[in-house]
Amino acid sequence: MLHINKNNFEEEIMKSKIPVIVDFWAEWCGPCRMMGPVFEDLSKEYTGKVKFAKLNVEEEEILAANNDIRGIPALIIFKNGKEIGRIVGYQPKDQLKQKLNAIIGG
């Protein structure tokens, strides 16, 4: 699982050759903590197809603001450096997988 910050955002997200899903979260956020294991599980299923990354909005407030994060957990899917999808709020695994496949065409 990649941990994103201002030092690696450009390289890992904007220049990635495969789609990237970034979990914008915070330690104090209950739904974010519930989302953690779901996100971790899915990352194993999509190895090589989608890069999974986490970004702590408390530590990276500017990146969160630049990506218009207004509620967490917020998952943003990037492809070729552009946002192609956004999922806000806790999602059970099957529901998240369905939405992710619809966005990335899986």
Phi and psi restraints in degrees (value plus and minus 20) as a CYANA .aco file:
   2 LEU   PHI     -99.8   -59.8
   2 LEU   PSI     119.6   159.6
   3 HIS   PHI    -129.9   -89.9
   3 HIS   PSI     100.4   140.4
   4 ILE   PHI    -116.3   -76.3
   4 ILE   PSI     119.7   159.7
   5 ASN   PHI    -165.7  -125.7
   5 ASN   PSI    -198.6  -158.6
   6 LYS   PHI     -81.8   -41.8
   6 LYS   PSI     -44.7    -4.7
   7 ASN   PHI     -97.9   -57.9
   7 ASN   PSI     -46.2    -6.2
   8 ASN   PHI    -140.5  -100.5
   8 ASN   PSI     -18.7    21.3
   9 PHE   PHI     -78.0   -38.0
   9 PHE   PSI     -69.3   -29.3
  10 GLU   PHI     -78.4   -38.4
  10 GLU   PSI     -70.7   -30.7
  11 GLU   PHI     -87.8   -47.8
  11 GLU   PSI     -68.6   -28.6
  12 GLU   PHI     -99.6   -59.6
  12 GLU   PSI     -51.0   -11.0
  13 ILE   PHI    -122.9   -82.9
  13 ILE   PSI     -79.5   -39.5
  14 MET   PHI     -88.7   -48.7
  14 MET   PSI     -50.7   -10.7
  15 LYS   PHI    -124.2   -84.2
  15 LYS   PSI     -12.1    27.9
  16 SER   PHI     -86.1   -46.1
  16 SER   PSI     119.8   159.8
  17 LYS   PHI    -101.0   -61.0
  17 LYS   PSI     -39.3     0.7
  18 ILE   PHI    -138.1   -98.1
  18 ILE   PSI     140.9   180.9
  19 PRO   PHI     -78.3   -38.3
  19 PRO   PSI     129.8   169.8
  20 VAL   PHI    -146.9  -106.9
  20 VAL   PSI     112.2   152.2
  21 ILE   PHI    -129.2   -89.2
  21 ILE   PSI     104.7   144.7
  22 VAL   PHI    -131.2   -91.2
  22 VAL   PSI     105.0   145.0
  23 ASP   PHI    -112.4   -72.4
  23 ASP   PSI      88.3   128.3
  24 PHE   PHI    -107.5   -67.5
  24 PHE   PSI      98.3   138.3
  25 TRP   PHI    -165.5  -125.5
  25 TRP   PSI     154.7   194.7
  26 ALA   PHI    -165.4  -125.4
  26 ALA   PSI     130.5   170.5
  27 GLU   PHI     -78.5   -38.5
  27 GLU   PSI     -59.4   -19.4
  28 TRP   PHI     -97.8   -57.8
  28 TRP   PSI     -26.2    13.8
  29 CYS   PHI    -109.5   -69.5
  29 CYS   PSI      90.7   130.7
  30 GLY   PHI     -76.4   -36.4
  30 GLY   PSI     -72.3   -32.3
  31 PRO   PHI     -80.2   -40.2
  31 PRO   PSI     -51.1   -11.1
  32 CYS   PHI     -85.4   -45.4
  32 CYS   PSI     -61.9   -21.9
  33 ARG   PHI     -86.5   -46.5
  33 ARG   PSI     -55.4   -15.4
  34 MET   PHI     -86.6   -46.6
  34 MET   PSI     -54.9   -14.9
  35 MET   PHI     -92.2   -52.2
  35 MET   PSI     -48.3    -8.3
  36 GLY   PHI     -68.7   -28.7
  36 GLY   PSI     -76.5   -36.5
  37 PRO   PHI     -84.5   -44.5
  37 PRO   PSI     -54.5   -14.5
  38 VAL   PHI     -83.3   -43.3
  38 VAL   PSI     -67.2   -27.2
  39 PHE   PHI     -81.6   -41.6
  39 PHE   PSI     -64.5   -24.5
  40 GLU   PHI     -81.4   -41.4
  40 GLU   PSI     -65.6   -25.6
  41 ASP   PHI     -78.4   -38.4
  41 ASP   PSI     -69.5   -29.5
  42 LEU   PHI     -85.0   -45.0
  42 LEU   PSI     -52.6   -12.6
  43 SER   PHI     -79.5   -39.5
  43 SER   PSI     -53.5   -13.5
  44 LYS   PHI     -91.0   -51.0
  44 LYS   PSI     -56.0   -16.0
  45 GLU   PHI     -90.9   -50.9
  45 GLU   PSI     -46.7    -6.7
  46 TYR   PHI    -125.9   -85.9
  46 TYR   PSI      -4.9    35.1
  47 THR   PHI     -70.6   -30.6
  47 THR   PSI     107.3   147.3
  48 GLY   PHI      66.1   106.1
  48 GLY   PSI     -36.5     3.5
  49 LYS   PHI    -124.5   -84.5
  49 LYS   PSI     -58.5   -18.5
  50 VAL   PHI    -159.8  -119.8
  50 VAL   PSI     116.7   156.7
  51 LYS   PHI    -111.7   -71.7
  51 LYS   PSI     112.0   152.0
  52 PHE   PHI    -125.9   -85.9
  52 PHE   PSI     112.6   152.6
  53 ALA   PHI    -161.8  -121.8
  53 ALA   PSI     133.2   173.2
  54 LYS   PHI    -140.9  -100.9
  54 LYS   PSI     122.7   162.7
  55 LEU   PHI    -154.0  -114.0
  55 LEU   PSI      98.3   138.3
  56 ASN   PHI    -100.1   -60.1
  56 ASN   PSI      95.7   135.7
  57 VAL   PHI     -89.2   -49.2
  57 VAL   PSI     -41.7    -1.7
  58 GLU   PHI     -92.0   -52.0
  58 GLU   PSI     -57.4   -17.4
  59 GLU   PHI    -104.9   -64.9
  59 GLU   PSI     -45.1    -5.1
  60 GLU   PHI    -147.5  -107.5
  60 GLU   PSI      40.4    80.4
  61 GLU   PHI     -80.0   -40.0
  61 GLU   PSI     -57.3   -17.3
  62 ILE   PHI     -87.9   -47.9
  62 ILE   PSI     -63.6   -23.6
  63 LEU   PHI     -83.1   -43.1
  63 LEU   PSI     -59.5   -19.5
  64 ALA   PHI     -82.3   -42.3
  64 ALA   PSI     -66.0   -26.0
  65 ALA   PHI     -84.5   -44.5
  65 ALA   PSI     -62.2   -22.2
  66 ASN   PHI     -82.3   -42.3
  66 ASN   PSI     -45.4    -5.4
  67 ASN   PHI    -121.5   -81.5
  67 ASN   PSI      -4.9    35.1
  68 ASP   PHI      35.2    75.2
  68 ASP   PSI      24.6    64.6
  69 ILE   PHI    -100.7   -60.7
  69 ILE   PSI      99.0   139.0
  70 ARG   PHI    -135.4   -95.4
  70 ARG   PSI     -39.2     0.8
  71 GLY   PHI    -166.8  -126.8
  71 GLY   PSI     128.8   168.8
  72 ILE   PHI    -149.3  -109.3
  72 ILE   PSI     134.2   174.2
  73 PRO   PHI     -89.2   -49.2
  73 PRO   PSI     124.4   164.4
  74 ALA   PHI    -148.7  -108.7
  74 ALA   PSI     107.1   147.1
  75 LEU   PHI    -128.7   -88.7
  75 LEU   PSI     104.0   144.0
  76 ILE   PHI    -135.5   -95.5
  76 ILE   PSI     111.5   151.5
  77 ILE   PHI    -122.1   -82.1
  77 ILE   PSI     103.3   143.3
  78 PHE   PHI    -130.5   -90.5
  78 PHE   PSI     121.2   161.2
  79 LYS   PHI    -158.7  -118.7
  79 LYS   PSI     108.3   148.3
  80 ASN   PHI      32.6    72.6
  80 ASN   PSI      17.2    57.2
  81 GLY   PHI      59.3    99.3
  81 GLY   PSI     -16.3    23.7
  82 LYS   PHI    -137.4   -97.4
  82 LYS   PSI     123.6   163.6
  83 GLU   PHI     -90.5   -50.5
  83 GLU   PSI     106.1   146.1
  84 ILE   PHI    -135.5   -95.5
  84 ILE   PSI     -26.3    13.7
  85 GLY   PHI    -190.8  -150.8
  85 GLY   PSI     137.4   177.4
  86 ARG   PHI    -166.8  -126.8
  86 ARG   PSI     112.7   152.7
  87 ILE   PHI    -147.7  -107.7
  87 ILE   PSI     101.9   141.9
  88 VAL   PHI    -134.0   -94.0
  88 VAL   PSI     116.9   156.9
  89 GLY   PHI      76.4   116.4
  89 GLY   PSI     142.8   182.8
  90 TYR   PHI     -81.8   -41.8
  90 TYR   PSI     119.5   159.5
  91 GLN   PHI    -151.7  -111.7
  91 GLN   PSI     110.2   150.2
  92 PRO   PHI     -83.7   -43.7
  92 PRO   PSI     137.3   177.3
  93 LYS   PHI     -73.3   -33.3
  93 LYS   PSI     -70.4   -30.4
  94 ASP   PHI     -81.7   -41.7
  94 ASP   PSI     -60.2   -20.2
  95 GLN   PHI     -87.4   -47.4
  95 GLN   PSI     -63.1   -23.1
  96 LEU   PHI     -84.4   -44.4
  96 LEU   PSI     -62.4   -22.4
  97 LYS   PHI     -81.0   -41.0
  97 LYS   PSI     -63.1   -23.1
  98 GLN   PHI     -81.5   -41.5
  98 GLN   PSI     -66.4   -26.4
  99 LYS   PHI     -86.6   -46.6
  99 LYS   PSI     -62.1   -22.1
 100 LEU   PHI     -82.6   -42.6
 100 LEU   PSI     -65.0   -25.0
 101 ASN   PHI     -82.0   -42.0
 101 ASN   PSI     -57.9   -17.9
 102 ALA   PHI     -84.6   -44.6
 102 ALA   PSI     -56.1   -16.1
 103 ILE   PHI     -97.7   -57.7
 103 ILE   PSI     -64.7   -24.7
 104 ILE   PHI    -112.7   -72.7
 104 ILE   PSI     -25.1    14.9
 105 GLY   PHI      55.3    95.3
 105 GLY   PSI      18.1    58.1
